[in-house]
Amino acid sequence: MSEYIIRFFIGGLVVSIFAVLGDLFKPKSFAGLFGAAPSVALATLGLTVLKKGGPYAAIEGRSMLIGAVALFVYSMLVSWLLLRCKWHSLLAAVTALIPWFVVALGLWALIWG
């Protein structure tokens, strides 16, 4: 239970910091980007360092980077399919899962082979 309380406070603090940063930049749509993902990742990594140590947290951090690259590819492909090819959103989202898996598993195999 104490881990959840710590995660709640660390996450809330980091969300607040990133929300302030998001308000400083334009367009304001960056506020949501700065508020969510980085705070969750940082809170998780902080707790992982405290609970399981630095080497384990390093593996988790690399995994997060692989996931971020795969998500970037997925997002760019969905945007391209929606804007350029005028695909239906469900079809674009489901179709882009295939390259997401290829990138994520490919990077994982490249790093941990």
C-alpha positions, 0 to 999 in steps of 0.5 A: 500500500505504501508503494501506491501512496509514494507513486501517487505523490511522486506522480502528482508532483511530476505531473504538476511540474510538467503541466507548468512546463506545458503552459509555458510552450505553445501550442497549448496541446503540449500541456497534455503531452508534458503532463502524462507520459513523462510523469508516469515514466519518471515515477515508475523509474524512481520507484524501481531504483528504490525497490530493485536497484539501478541495473534493473531500472536501466533495463526498464528505461531501455524498454521504455525507450524502445516502446517510445520509438515504436509508438512514434512509428505507430503514431506517424503511420496512423496520422499518414493513413488518416490525413493522406490516404483518408482511411477510416480511423479504426482501420488505420489504427488496427493496421498500424499495429503490425509495424508497431509490433515489428519495430518494438520486437525488432529493437528488442531483438537488436538490443537483447538478441 
